[in-house]
Amino acid sequence: MRLGRVVGSVWGAKHAAGLDGAKLLVVEDAGGGRVTAIDKLGAGVGDRVLVAHGTRVRDLTVGETVALKDVVVAVIDGVYDAGDGVDAGEPFARGGRGAGA
Amino acid sequence: MILGRVVGEVWATKKHSALDGRKLLVIEPYLWYAPSHEVAHLVAVDAVGAGVGEDVIVCMGDPARRSLGTTSMPIEAAVCAIVDRLELARDRGARPLTFVGGRAPEHDSV
């Protein structure tokens, strides 16, 4: 699973049948990578979320008919960081904290 | 399986019900020979009582779910061991190991 921030949402009038009524969010991780994930928890733009990937994850959360494998499984309240106490900022940057990224 | 250090803990109120009562740990991988994973952190569910600052082994995929005693949890990664000691060959073996983030863990060279 990855931490990321919701930066937008997507909707298409013409979509695969399994996506009827689905809410699709664009989630960006600290490295700038983006995935489109399906959300059933009610996350909104600006929220930090935990995104899980995979067929089994998809089957267990939103059903087998959904043509998407990234799912929002948690809306993050906070991250306790080893050094800095409560971290209200960005998820860890690409390259790791130790790499000076 | 992946070798990494626990660098944080995540808490979330709104989450999938199967994650209730589970500890979510932020892991910084040390050495990872799957370059398709570009981010330097991953989040894994704790199965062994690991805490921030410890070196751990993370298992991925279906075995991760099984290590938590279930097959119905929507997760990809679980912490399945806490590292006591690590021993690496001087050339780190034949695999093309790559640093993803952080320092190499303390280890004995042989």
Backbone of each chain as ProteinMPNN parsed JSONL, in Angstrom:
{"seq_chain_A": "MRLGRVVGSVWGAKHAAGLDGAKLLVVEDAGGGRVTAIDKLGAGVGDRVLVAHGTRVRDLTVGETVALKDVVVAVIDGVYDAGDGVDAGEPFARGGRGAGA", "coords_chain_A": {"N_chain_A": [[0.841, -1.193, 0.0], [0.341, 2.306, -0.527], [1.052, 5.657, 0.524], [-0.659, 8.648, -0.253], [-1.802, 11.759, -1.722], [-5.002, 13.091, -2.372], [-5.579, 14.59, -5.407], [-7.405, 15.214, -7.283], [-10.479, 14.472, -9.088], [-12.077, 12.087, -11.272], [-14.29, 11.773, -13.964], [-16.186, 9.981, -16.349], [-18.609, 10.059, -18.832], [-19.137, 7.986, -20.592], [-18.435, 4.812, -19.704], [-16.884, 1.777, -18.434], [-19.057, -0.955, -17.616], [-18.966, -1.867, -14.927], [-18.235, 0.357, -13.52], [-20.321, 2.016, -12.881], [-21.671, 4.552, -10.937], [-19.396, 4.736, -9.426], [-16.79, 6.391, -7.557], [-14.053, 8.052, -8.692], [-10.763, 8.8, -7.894], [-7.933, 10.924, -8.322], [-4.801, 10.184, -7.201], [-1.861, 11.352, -5.774], [1.479, 10.485, -5.132], [4.338, 11.148, -2.959], [6.489, 11.251, -4.654], [5.494, 12.272, -6.957], [4.233, 10.541, -8.622], [1.235, 9.346, -10.113], [-1.904, 7.781, -9.504], [-5.075, 6.507, -10.507], [-7.659, 5.919, -8.411], [-10.28, 3.923, -7.013], [-12.892, 4.965, -4.869], [-14.625, 4.318, -1.874], [-14.941, 5.356, 0.56], [-15.403, 8.009, 0.934], [-13.448, 9.997, 0.578], [-11.917, 13.19, -0.115], [-10.754, 15.89, -2.275], [-7.481, 16.855, -1.406], [-7.313, 15.321, 0.868], [-5.277, 12.971, 2.656], [-4.535, 9.696, 1.728], [-4.622, 6.078, 1.889], [-3.647, 3.832, -0.484], [-4.376, 0.768, -1.895], [-3.28, -1.886, -4.021], [-4.214, -4.236, -6.521], [-5.627, -7.338, -7.767], [-6.947, -9.01, -5.935], [-7.363, -7.292, -3.794], [-9.106, -5.487, -5.009], [-11.275, -7.213, -5.583], [-12.148, -7.803, -2.985], [-12.993, -5.393, -1.967], [-14.459, -3.623, -3.742], [-15.661, -5.237, -5.562], [-15.817, -7.755, -8.188], [-16.398, -6.875, -10.691], [-15.374, -4.457, -11.341], [-13.342, -2.469, -13.354], [-10.684, -1.794, -12.492], [-7.772, -1.533, -10.516], [-6.74, -0.197, -8.329], [-7.416, 0.829, -5.085], [-8.869, 2.955, -2.661], [-8.211, 2.426, 0.645], [-8.047, 3.535, 3.158], [-8.569, 6.618, 4.905], [-6.303, 8.937, 5.821], [-5.591, 10.028, 9.105], [-3.328, 10.865, 10.472], [0.303, 10.714, 10.536], [2.589, 9.107, 12.449], [5.843, 9.942, 12.934], [9.164, 8.719, 13.158], [11.219, 10.553, 13.885], [10.153, 13.151, 14.107], [7.863, 13.428, 15.577], [4.394, 14.073, 15.463], [3.441, 14.189, 12.167], [2.291, 16.479, 10.01], [2.567, 17.035, 7.439], [3.688, 16.393, 4.097], [3.619, 13.056, 2.682], [6.409, 10.763, 2.82], [9.242, 11.682, 0.861], [10.301, 10.77, -2.467], [13.078, 8.57, -2.757], [13.619, 8.483, -0.125], [13.963, 9.556, 3.315], [16.542, 9.536, 4.245], [18.071, 9.853, 1.998], [18.153, 12.416, 1.278], [16.247, 13.473, -0.378]], "CA_chain_A": [[0.0, 0.0, 0.0], [1.09, 3.55, -0.613], [0.432, 6.888, 0.983], [-0.716, 9.679, -1.28], [-2.768, 12.823, -1.476], [-5.995, 13.214, -3.437], [-5.385, 15.851, -6.121], [-8.497, 15.49, -8.217], [-11.364, 13.344, -9.345], [-12.263, 11.822, -12.692], [-15.551, 11.14, -14.331], [-16.443, 9.849, -17.764], [-20.001, 9.662, -19.074], [-19.061, 6.63, -21.155], [-17.475, 4.069, -18.887], [-17.123, 0.343, -18.342], [-20.29, -1.198, -16.876], [-18.721, -2.022, -13.492], [-17.89, 1.634, -12.882], [-21.52, 2.816, -12.613], [-21.782, 5.064, -9.578], [-18.116, 4.728, -8.716], [-16.092, 7.662, -7.452], [-12.659, 7.825, -9.045], [-9.918, 9.891, -7.411], [-6.529, 10.944, -8.734], [-3.985, 10.23, -5.986], [-0.457, 11.611, -6.1], [2.387, 10.19, -4.023], [5.331, 12.198, -2.723], [7.398, 11.312, -5.783], [4.809, 12.854, -8.102], [3.53, 9.509, -9.373], [-0.211, 9.436, -9.934], [-2.771, 6.666, -9.863], [-6.503, 6.746, -10.353], [-8.135, 4.883, -7.498], [-11.711, 3.962, -6.741], [-13.076, 5.322, -3.464], [-15.945, 4.119, -1.276], [-14.874, 5.856, 1.936], [-15.775, 9.409, 0.986], [-12.298, 10.903, 0.598], [-12.067, 14.339, -1.003], [-9.509, 16.518, -2.721], [-6.679, 17.366, -0.298], [-7.15, 14.291, 1.904], [-4.247, 11.955, 2.481], [-5.189, 8.386, 1.705], [-3.826, 4.876, 1.704], [-4.144, 3.163, -1.679], [-3.898, -0.602, -2.08], [-3.341, -2.276, -5.424], [-4.215, -5.663, -6.818], [-6.896, -7.979, -8.106], [-7.594, -9.514, -4.721], [-7.805, -6.082, -3.077], [-10.274, -5.005, -5.73], [-12.379, -8.157, -5.39], [-12.615, -7.765, -1.598], [-13.51, -4.09, -1.559], [-15.471, -3.014, -4.611], [-16.304, -6.25, -6.401], [-15.019, -8.291, -9.287], [-16.776, -6.335, -11.994], [-14.775, -3.142, -11.525], [-12.159, -2.568, -14.223], [-9.673, -0.907, -11.903], [-7.147, -2.328, -9.457], [-6.266, 0.61, -7.205], [-8.555, 1.118, -4.222], [-8.609, 3.696, -1.424], [-8.632, 1.587, 1.764], [-8.094, 4.3, 4.407], [-8.345, 8.061, 4.855], [-5.292, 9.086, 6.872], [-5.715, 11.121, 10.067], [-1.994, 11.371, 10.787], [1.418, 9.776, 10.449], [3.59, 9.295, 13.477], [7.146, 9.808, 12.318], [10.155, 8.368, 14.174], [12.025, 11.679, 14.339], [9.541, 14.472, 14.199], [6.567, 13.425, 16.234], [3.262, 14.037, 14.544], [3.764, 14.789, 10.877], [1.076, 16.928, 9.34], [2.939, 17.46, 6.093], [3.636, 15.472, 2.974], [4.211, 11.738, 2.868], [7.843, 10.782, 2.596], [9.632, 11.967, -0.517], [11.009, 9.751, -3.238], [14.48, 8.484, -2.384], [13.717, 8.272, 1.31], [14.413, 10.711, 4.084], [17.989, 9.449, 4.401], [18.754, 10.14, 0.739], [18.127, 13.859, 1.083], [15.35, 13.825, -1.478]], "C_chain_A": [[0.875, 1.241, 0.0], [0.305, 4.705, -0.01], [0.402, 7.886, -0.157], [-1.737, 10.73, -0.907], [-3.731, 12.905, -2.66], [-5.835, 14.576, -4.099], [-6.504, 16.141, -7.125], [-9.426, 14.307, -8.326], [-11.634, 13.265, -10.846], [-13.677, 11.319, -12.915], [-15.68, 11.07, -15.837], [-17.872, 9.37, -17.962], [-20.068, 8.267, -19.688], [-18.014, 5.87, -20.367], [-17.83, 2.59, -18.898], [-18.278, 0.092, -17.374], [-20.06, -1.258, -15.364], [-18.453, -0.724, -12.772], [-19.102, 2.529, -12.632], [-21.543, 3.273, -11.159], [-20.485, 5.132, -8.803], [-17.516, 6.131, -8.646], [-14.611, 7.392, -7.698], [-11.831, 9.042, -8.637], [-8.52, 9.776, -7.997], [-5.692, 11.148, -7.476], [-2.526, 10.371, -6.385], [0.41, 11.26, -4.899], [3.478, 11.257, -3.965], [6.306, 12.33, -3.887], [6.762, 11.905, -7.022], [4.089, 11.835, -8.956], [2.037, 9.576, -9.087], [-0.891, 8.126, -10.281], [-4.211, 7.142, -9.748], [-7.059, 5.592, -9.538], [-9.63, 5.049, -7.265], [-11.918, 4.147, -5.241], [-14.492, 5.025, -3.005], [-16.006, 4.68, 0.131], [-15.264, 7.321, 2.043], [-14.602, 10.355, 1.121], [-12.537, 12.043, -0.385], [-10.719, 14.911, -1.376], [-8.795, 17.126, -1.515], [-6.463, 16.34, 0.802], [-5.945, 13.411, 1.601], [-4.899, 10.583, 2.612], [-4.164, 7.272, 1.565], [-4.443, 4.108, 0.537], [-3.528, 1.768, -1.762], [-4.138, -1.006, -3.525], [-3.461, -3.785, -5.545], [-5.607, -6.205, -7.094], [-7.66, -8.392, -6.858], [-8.141, -8.353, -3.882], [-9.092, -5.561, -3.694], [-11.491, -5.903, -5.469], [-12.997, -8.024, -4.0], [-13.3, -6.457, -1.236], [-14.659, -3.6, -2.437], [-16.117, -4.008, -5.571], [-15.525, -6.589, -7.651], [-15.305, -7.64, -10.634], [-16.107, -4.999, -12.299], [-13.457, -3.261, -12.291], [-11.05, -1.638, -13.741], [-9.076, -1.65, -10.711], [-6.564, -1.514, -8.309], [-7.466, 1.069, -6.388], [-8.101, 1.921, -3.003], [-9.113, 2.843, -0.261], [-8.643, 2.331, 3.094], [-7.904, 5.78, 4.109], [-7.49, 8.397, 6.072], [-5.603, 10.277, 7.778], [-4.347, 11.716, 10.367], [-0.965, 10.283, 10.604], [2.367, 10.094, 11.59], [4.94, 8.979, 12.874], [8.185, 9.588, 13.416], [10.862, 9.591, 14.741], [11.227, 12.889, 14.776], [8.211, 14.506, 14.935], [5.461, 13.386, 15.194], [3.587, 14.816, 13.278], [2.48, 15.176, 10.184], [1.336, 17.257, 7.88], [2.806, 16.366, 5.064], [4.092, 14.081, 3.388], [5.685, 11.78, 2.463], [8.186, 10.918, 1.123], [10.309, 10.769, -1.158], [12.491, 9.758, -2.841], [14.675, 8.331, -0.892], [14.271, 9.484, 2.018], [15.928, 10.739, 4.169], [18.738, 9.852, 3.149], [18.723, 11.634, 0.409], [17.21, 14.303, -0.038], [14.296, 14.814, -1.021]], "O_chain_A": [[2.011, 1.217, 0.473], [-0.926, 4.728, -0.029], [1.346, 7.959, -0.943], [-2.446, 10.608, 0.092], [-3.316, 12.801, -3.814], [-5.942, 15.606, -3.433], [-6.528, 17.207, -7.74], [-9.188, 13.259, -7.724], [-11.448, 14.233, -11.584], [-14.192, 10.525, -12.128], [-15.314, 12.018, -16.532], [-18.301, 8.398, -17.342], [-20.941, 7.469, -19.349], [-16.84, 6.24, -20.363], [-18.921, 2.198, -19.312], [-18.458, 0.844, -16.416], [-20.879, -0.749, -14.599], [-18.442, -0.691, -11.541], [-18.942, 3.676, -12.217], [-21.442, 2.449, -10.25], [-20.474, 5.544, -7.643], [-17.705, 6.95, -9.546], [-13.992, 6.596, -6.992], [-12.159, 10.174, -8.993], [-7.986, 8.677, -8.151], [-5.845, 12.146, -6.772], [-2.017, 9.62, -7.216], [0.121, 11.678, -3.778], [3.536, 12.15, -4.81], [6.888, 13.396, -4.09], [7.428, 12.03, -8.05], [3.405, 12.2, -9.912], [1.624, 9.831, -7.956], [-0.505, 7.444, -11.23], [-4.521, 8.061, -8.989], [-6.943, 4.43, -9.928], [-10.169, 6.154, -7.313], [-11.202, 3.553, -4.434], [-15.455, 5.426, -3.658], [-17.007, 4.505, 0.827], [-15.441, 7.825, 3.152], [-14.742, 11.42, 1.723], [-13.265, 11.887, -1.365], [-9.68, 14.485, -0.871], [-9.408, 17.819, -0.703], [-5.528, 16.471, 1.591], [-5.633, 13.142, 0.441], [-5.715, 10.352, 3.504], [-3.014, 7.49, 1.181], [-5.628, 3.774, 0.568], [-2.308, 1.612, -1.705], [-5.074, -0.533, -4.17], [-2.872, -4.526, -4.757], [-6.618, -5.617, -6.71], [-8.862, -8.154, -6.739], [-9.241, -8.431, -3.334], [-10.047, -5.236, -2.989], [-12.585, -5.42, -5.174], [-14.214, -8.118, -3.844], [-14.101, -6.414, -0.302], [-15.709, -3.207, -1.93], [-17.028, -3.646, -6.316], [-14.686, -5.816, -8.113], [-14.559, -7.822, -11.595], [-16.259, -4.467, -13.399], [-12.578, -4.042, -11.928], [-10.548, -0.804, -14.494], [-9.799, -2.324, -9.977], [-5.954, -2.082, -7.403], [-8.418, 1.631, -6.93], [-7.081, 1.609, -2.388], [-10.308, 2.561, -0.178], [-9.19, 1.821, 4.072], [-7.179, 6.154, 3.187], [-7.898, 8.172, 7.211], [-5.847, 11.386, 7.303], [-4.214, 12.932, 10.503], [-1.29, 9.099, 10.526], [2.886, 11.205, 11.69], [5.161, 7.882, 12.361], [8.101, 10.198, 14.482], [11.086, 9.667, 15.949], [11.604, 13.575, 15.727], [7.512, 15.519, 14.91], [5.593, 12.731, 14.161], [3.967, 15.985, 13.342], [1.676, 14.321, 9.814], [0.438, 17.704, 7.167], [1.918, 15.517, 5.15], [4.864, 13.936, 4.336], [6.136, 12.735, 1.832], [7.521, 10.354, 0.255], [10.82, 9.88, -0.478], [13.079, 10.817, -2.619], [15.79, 8.073, -0.439], [14.948, 10.324, 1.425], [16.54, 11.807, 4.167], [19.926, 10.164, 3.22], [19.221, 12.051, -0.637], [17.377, 15.392, -0.587], [13.45, 15.227, -1.815]]}, "seq_chain_B": "MILGRVVGEVWATKKHSALDGRKLLVIEPYLWYAPSHEVAHLVAVDAVGAGVGEDVIVCMGDPARRSLGTTSMPIEAAVCAIVDRLELARDRGARPLTFVGGRAPEHDSV", "coords_chain_B": {"N_chain_B": [[10.014, -11.093, -0.396], [10.792, -8.209, 1.555], [13.385, -6.191, 2.825], [13.359, -3.797, 5.33], [13.065, -0.648, 7.152], [11.084, 0.343, 9.896], [9.64, 3.414, 9.79], [7.588, 4.979, 10.56], [4.189, 5.399, 11.716], [0.856, 4.913, 10.773], [-2.282, 6.45, 11.292], [-5.775, 6.039, 10.966], [-9.158, 6.902, 10.764], [-11.411, 6.606, 9.131], [-11.708, 3.79, 7.398], [-11.303, 0.681, 5.586], [-13.32, -1.927, 6.869], [-12.039, -4.306, 7.524], [-9.566, -3.563, 8.331], [-9.749, -2.628, 10.869], [-8.467, -2.119, 14.094], [-5.952, -2.9, 13.396], [-2.423, -2.376, 13.121], [-0.851, 0.025, 11.191], [2.073, 0.342, 9.463], [4.656, 2.534, 8.354], [7.028, 1.805, 6.001], [10.422, 1.979, 5.131], [12.133, 0.808, 2.502], [15.224, -0.978, 2.383], [16.843, -2.396, 0.47], [16.041, -3.326, -2.712], [15.052, -5.278, -5.272], [13.249, -4.824, -7.364], [12.69, -2.718, -9.593], [10.376, -1.563, -10.547], [8.907, -0.578, -8.533], [8.679, 2.532, -7.541], [8.367, 4.376, -5.515], [9.625, 5.41, -2.334], [8.597, 4.518, 0.004], [6.502, 2.198, 1.719], [3.363, 0.97, 2.913], [2.624, -1.223, 5.473], [0.777, -3.834, 7.058], [0.932, -4.613, 10.469], [2.078, -7.69, 11.774], [3.498, -8.801, 13.782], [4.054, -7.232, 15.996], [5.852, -5.093, 15.637], [7.74, -2.011, 15.894], [8.322, 1.589, 15.585], [11.469, 2.364, 14.194], [12.578, -0.143, 14.108], [14.24, -2.78, 12.284], [12.787, -4.704, 9.753], [11.176, -7.561, 8.151], [9.239, -7.559, 5.309], [6.459, -9.059, 3.888], [4.824, -9.678, 0.779], [1.741, -9.47, -1.088], [-0.461, -12.313, -1.529], [0.623, -14.107, 0.458], [1.085, -12.229, 2.447], [-1.476, -11.545, 3.357], [-2.18, -14.063, 4.342], [-0.342, -14.362, 6.405], [-1.47, -12.836, 8.307], [-3.483, -14.346, 9.116], [-5.771, -14.479, 7.57], [-7.7, -14.394, 4.527], [-9.1, -12.425, 3.538], [-8.529, -9.702, 3.622], [-8.077, -6.46, 2.448], [-5.23, -5.898, 1.537], [-1.736, -5.421, 0.704], [0.73, -5.828, 1.816], [2.568, -7.085, 4.593], [4.103, -6.892, 7.786], [6.219, -9.378, 8.665], [8.323, -10.293, 10.168], [10.804, -9.467, 12.647], [13.992, -8.108, 12.41], [16.892, -9.465, 13.852], [19.624, -9.762, 13.384], [21.863, -9.276, 10.685], [23.479, -10.626, 7.888], [25.671, -10.122, 5.289], [27.123, -10.94, 2.12], [30.336, -9.713, 0.99], [30.259, -8.643, -1.582], [27.642, -8.287, -1.729], [26.332, -10.463, -2.74], [25.117, -12.107, -5.753], [22.994, -10.852, -6.86], [21.526, -7.982, -8.473], [21.322, -5.772, -6.411], [19.667, -2.842, -5.305], [19.846, 0.343, -3.807], [17.106, 1.774, -2.303], [16.272, 3.641, -0.494], [17.486, 5.454, 2.355], [20.067, 4.393, 4.721], [22.369, 1.617, 4.454], [21.487, -1.225, 6.355], [22.828, -2.023, 9.635], [25.259, -4.524, 9.542], [26.964, -7.73, 9.3], [29.84, -8.425, 7.429], [30.745, -11.076, 5.292]], "CA_chain_B": [[10.033, -10.36, 0.865], [11.554, -6.975, 1.474], [14.022, -5.752, 4.061], [13.152, -2.354, 5.484], [12.988, -0.121, 8.519], [9.834, 1.024, 10.229], [9.947, 4.829, 10.026], [6.418, 5.726, 11.001], [2.957, 4.647, 11.927], [-0.258, 5.661, 10.206], [-3.587, 6.143, 11.846], [-6.881, 6.418, 10.098], [-10.465, 6.587, 11.347], [-12.21, 6.055, 8.027], [-10.937, 2.779, 6.689], [-12.016, -0.561, 5.313], [-13.592, -2.524, 8.181], [-11.096, -5.382, 7.808], [-8.34, -2.992, 8.902], [-10.018, -2.18, 12.238], [-7.628, -2.704, 15.131], [-4.635, -3.289, 12.875], [-1.412, -1.319, 13.126], [-0.321, 0.283, 9.848], [3.43, 0.861, 9.621], [5.326, 3.071, 7.171], [8.295, 1.085, 5.854], [11.371, 2.467, 4.141], [12.9, -0.374, 2.113], [16.663, -0.783, 2.229], [17.372, -2.963, -0.762], [14.837, -3.794, -3.376], [15.447, -5.533, -6.642], [12.118, -4.708, -8.289], [12.706, -1.283, -9.835], [9.079, -1.015, -10.916], [8.397, 0.145, -7.364], [9.484, 3.74, -7.557], [8.287, 5.179, -4.3], [10.576, 4.96, -1.325], [7.939, 4.044, 1.205], [5.276, 1.443, 1.54], [2.645, 0.817, 4.17], [2.369, -2.641, 5.708], [0.029, -4.142, 8.282], [1.808, -5.292, 11.424], [1.63, -9.015, 12.211], [4.417, -9.336, 14.802], [4.296, -6.282, 17.082], [7.007, -4.244, 15.34], [7.548, -0.598, 16.214], [9.145, 2.559, 14.856], [12.91, 2.253, 14.393], [13.057, -1.518, 13.991], [14.4, -3.386, 10.964], [11.774, -5.755, 9.631], [10.942, -8.215, 6.872], [7.869, -7.337, 4.851], [6.071, -9.95, 2.799], [3.899, -9.004, -0.128], [0.766, -10.261, -1.828], [-1.323, -13.245, -0.813], [1.256, -14.543, 1.709], [0.92, -11.184, 3.461], [-2.794, -11.752, 3.958], [-2.17, -15.314, 5.1], [0.434, -14.202, 7.633], [-2.365, -12.201, 9.271], [-4.5, -15.329, 9.463], [-7.007, -14.242, 6.832], [-7.496, -14.172, 3.102], [-10.115, -11.463, 3.118], [-8.157, -8.35, 4.008], [-7.618, -5.812, 1.212], [-3.894, -5.336, 1.743], [-0.687, -5.994, -0.15], [2.003, -6.003, 2.5], [2.487, -7.296, 6.038], [5.376, -7.093, 8.48], [6.123, -10.748, 9.161], [9.459, -10.657, 11.026], [11.675, -8.386, 13.119], [15.37, -8.55, 12.171], [17.832, -9.362, 14.968], [20.989, -9.643, 12.896], [21.89, -9.413, 9.237], [24.802, -10.972, 7.404], [25.7, -9.961, 3.837], [28.403, -11.168, 1.451], [30.968, -8.421, 0.733], [29.764, -8.108, -2.853], [26.184, -8.346, -1.566], [25.788, -11.567, -3.511], [25.119, -11.964, -7.206], [21.831, -10.105, -7.335], [21.727, -6.55, -8.657], [20.566, -5.066, -5.383], [19.69, -1.398, -5.468], [19.361, 1.093, -2.669], [15.905, 2.545, -2.589], [16.3, 4.798, 0.39], [18.106, 5.242, 3.651], [21.399, 3.795, 4.807], [22.362, 0.164, 4.568], [21.354, -1.592, 7.756], [24.019, -2.585, 10.281], [25.356, -5.938, 9.195], [28.283, -8.355, 9.304], [30.28, -8.877, 6.108], [31.431, -12.381, 5.3]], "C_chain_B": [[11.018, -9.219, 0.768], [12.142, -6.661, 2.837], [13.835, -4.245, 4.19], [13.159, -1.944, 6.932], [11.639, 0.559, 8.719], [10.173, 2.474, 10.567], [8.721, 5.617, 10.481], [5.222, 4.811, 11.185], [1.803, 5.534, 11.458], [-1.501, 5.401, 11.033], [-4.687, 6.76, 11.001], [-8.186, 6.008, 10.771], [-11.374, 5.951, 10.3], [-11.355, 5.043, 7.308], [-11.799, 1.556, 6.441], [-12.143, -1.333, 6.62], [-12.619, -3.646, 8.528], [-9.798, -4.861, 8.423], [-8.536, -2.508, 10.337], [-9.091, -2.893, 13.221], [-6.255, -3.142, 14.655], [-3.703, -2.098, 12.887], [-0.837, -1.195, 11.723], [1.037, 0.963, 9.983], [3.967, 1.385, 8.298], [6.723, 2.451, 7.12], [9.151, 1.767, 4.804], [12.25, 1.281, 3.742], [14.389, -0.05, 1.993], [17.123, -1.182, 0.838], [16.208, -3.628, -1.467], [15.198, -4.06, -4.823], [14.246, -5.662, -7.572], [11.955, -3.237, -8.618], [11.376, -0.708, -10.302], [8.443, -0.271, -9.742], [9.227, 1.4, -7.178], [9.405, 4.562, -6.289], [9.165, 4.567, -3.213], [9.9, 4.542, -0.026], [6.823, 3.083, 0.813], [4.625, 1.313, 2.905], [2.292, -0.651, 4.314], [1.606, -2.808, 7.016], [0.933, -4.955, 9.203], [1.236, -6.64, 11.846], [2.456, -9.529, 13.389], [4.693, -8.377, 15.966], [5.525, -5.433, 16.872], [6.682, -2.786, 15.668], [8.505, 0.277, 15.438], [10.614, 2.376, 15.218], [13.456, 0.847, 14.212], [13.233, -1.926, 12.528], [13.478, -4.593, 10.874], [11.824, -6.398, 8.249], [9.466, -8.026, 6.524], [7.558, -8.349, 3.762], [4.89, -9.334, 2.056], [2.875, -9.995, -0.682], [-0.044, -11.199, -0.955], [-0.683, -13.775, 0.469], [1.134, -13.5, 2.818], [-0.425, -11.328, 4.159], [-2.8, -12.997, 4.831], [-1.393, -15.176, 6.406], [-0.387, -13.485, 8.709], [-3.542, -13.112, 9.608], [-5.806, -15.145, 8.727], [-6.693, -14.19, 5.348], [-8.428, -13.087, 2.602], [-9.803, -10.044, 3.591], [-7.565, -7.645, 2.786], [-6.277, -5.117, 1.385], [-2.905, -6.023, 0.816], [0.558, -6.365, 0.621], [1.781, -6.198, 3.988], [3.894, -7.448, 6.596], [5.32, -8.469, 9.113], [7.325, -11.174, 9.982], [10.191, -9.401, 11.46], [13.105, -8.9, 13.031], [16.204, -8.382, 13.441], [19.229, -9.074, 14.458], [20.98, -9.957, 11.413], [23.311, -9.704, 8.808], [24.779, -10.899, 5.888], [27.067, -10.327, 3.3], [28.996, -9.811, 1.082], [30.476, -7.803, -0.569], [28.239, -8.088, -2.877], [25.558, -9.424, -2.447], [25.728, -11.24, -4.991], [23.96, -11.11, -7.711], [22.14, -8.615, -7.498], [20.904, -5.742, -7.664], [20.737, -3.559, -5.542], [19.21, -0.736, -4.188], [18.129, 1.873, -3.084], [15.884, 3.794, -1.722], [17.027, 4.447, 1.664], [19.495, 4.654, 3.565], [21.262, 2.287, 4.769], [22.224, -0.177, 6.045], [22.681, -2.083, 8.322], [24.094, -4.065, 9.938], [26.796, -6.413, 9.324], [28.616, -8.756, 7.885], [30.992, -10.207, 6.242], [32.099, -12.607, 3.953]], "O_chain_B": [[11.967, -9.265, -0.015], [11.493, -6.839, 3.868], [14.125, -3.501, 3.253], [13.247, -2.78, 7.831], [11.129, 1.25, 7.837], [10.909, 2.736, 11.518], [8.825, 6.812, 10.757], [5.25, 3.625, 10.853], [1.78, 6.738, 11.712], [-1.756, 4.266, 11.434], [-4.543, 7.834, 10.417], [-8.303, 4.896, 11.286], [-12.009, 4.922, 10.533], [-10.37, 5.41, 6.668], [-12.881, 1.412, 7.009], [-11.191, -1.394, 7.399], [-12.392, -3.915, 9.708], [-9.019, -5.638, 8.975], [-7.588, -2.028, 10.958], [-8.95, -4.115, 13.183], [-5.477, -3.697, 15.43], [-4.124, -0.958, 12.692], [-0.391, -2.18, 11.135], [1.134, 2.046, 10.56], [3.767, 0.772, 7.249], [7.498, 2.558, 8.071], [8.672, 2.095, 3.718], [13.033, 0.797, 4.559], [14.759, 1.037, 1.549], [17.725, -0.383, 0.121], [15.474, -4.411, -0.864], [15.613, -3.142, -5.532], [14.232, -6.512, -8.462], [11.15, -2.559, -7.979], [11.25, 0.509, -10.443], [7.554, 0.56, -9.929], [10.362, 1.331, -6.706], [10.297, 5.366, -6.018], [9.405, 3.36, -3.189], [10.585, 4.242, 0.951], [6.277, 3.156, -0.288], [5.271, 1.523, 3.932], [1.731, -1.257, 3.401], [1.769, -2.027, 7.954], [1.617, -5.876, 8.758], [0.07, -6.739, 12.227], [2.147, -10.586, 13.94], [5.5, -8.698, 16.839], [6.192, -5.079, 17.844], [5.519, -2.383, 15.713], [9.383, -0.212, 14.727], [10.965, 2.249, 16.391], [14.672, 0.658, 14.166], [12.49, -1.487, 11.65], [13.399, -5.4, 11.8], [12.423, -5.867, 7.314], [8.575, -8.295, 7.331], [8.323, -8.482, 2.807], [4.086, -8.588, 2.615], [3.12, -11.2, -0.733], [-0.287, -10.916, 0.218], [-1.371, -13.887, 1.484], [1.086, -13.851, 3.997], [-0.515, -11.248, 5.384], [-3.357, -12.991, 5.928], [-1.745, -15.803, 7.405], [-0.035, -13.524, 9.889], [-4.478, -12.705, 10.297], [-6.848, -15.6, 9.197], [-5.548, -13.965, 4.958], [-8.538, -12.852, 1.398], [-10.71, -9.279, 3.919], [-6.65, -8.173, 2.154], [-6.201, -3.889, 1.378], [-3.197, -7.062, 0.225], [1.374, -7.145, 0.128], [0.913, -5.558, 4.582], [4.765, -8.051, 5.968], [4.492, -8.723, 9.988], [7.362, -12.309, 10.457], [10.206, -8.397, 10.747], [13.407, -9.991, 13.513], [16.229, -7.306, 14.038], [19.944, -8.245, 15.022], [20.203, -10.786, 10.94], [24.251, -9.09, 9.313], [23.949, -11.552, 5.257], [28.076, -10.056, 3.95], [28.252, -8.852, 0.881], [30.297, -6.588, -0.657], [27.627, -7.892, -3.927], [24.4, -9.313, -2.849], [26.235, -10.206, -5.426], [23.955, -10.693, -8.87], [22.932, -8.058, -6.738], [19.915, -5.108, -8.03], [21.819, -3.073, -5.872], [18.265, -1.211, -3.557], [18.13, 2.555, -4.109], [15.516, 4.875, -2.181], [17.167, 3.274, 2.009], [20.033, 4.443, 2.477], [20.187, 1.741, 5.016], [22.786, 0.513, 6.895], [23.559, -2.511, 7.573], [23.095, -4.778, 10.035], [27.724, -5.612, 9.44], [27.789, -9.357, 7.198], [31.747, -10.433, 7.188], [32.731, -13.642, 3.743]]}, "name": "protein", "num_of_chains": 2, "seq": "MRLGRVVGSVWGAKHAAGLDGAKLLVVEDAGGGRVTAIDKLGAGVGDRVLVAHGTRVRDLTVGETVALKDVVVAVIDGVYDAGDGVDAGEPFARGGRGAGAMILGRVVGEVWATKKHSALDGRKLLVIEPYLWYAPSHEVAHLVAVDAVGAGVGEDVIVCMGDPARRSLGTTSMPIEAAVCAIVDRLELARDRGARPLTFVGGRAPEHDSV"}
